[in-house]
Amino acid sequence: MLRLVTVVFVLAVAIGCSNRELYQLGQGYQKSDCIQNAQSGEEFQNCHQAGKPYQEYKKEREAVVESQKSEGDKR
């Protein structure tokens, strides 16, 4: 399964998918995997509610990148 995900990711990058599309692809895979492995109704519901919108992810990622830049500048 990991091999399939890797191949899909490489193909997506090769054909020029945007960051948003790649993020959504990954979220879809995680959600599908979560649903497949859910062992109770509560876990199943949690799978449907998991994840965050791309814009929220992007803001968090940018904050981390900026903090790492700041740390690197201090060295």
NORMODA-V843948 format. One record per run of one state. SS is the DSSP state (A for helix, B for strand, O for the rest). FROM is the first residue (numbers start at 1). TO is the last residue. If there is no record, write none. Layout:
ss={SS	SS}
from={FROM	FROM}
to={TO	TO}
This chain:
ss={O	A	O	A	O	A	O	A	O}
from={1	2	15	19	38	41	50	54	75}
to={1	14	18	37	40	49	53	74	75}
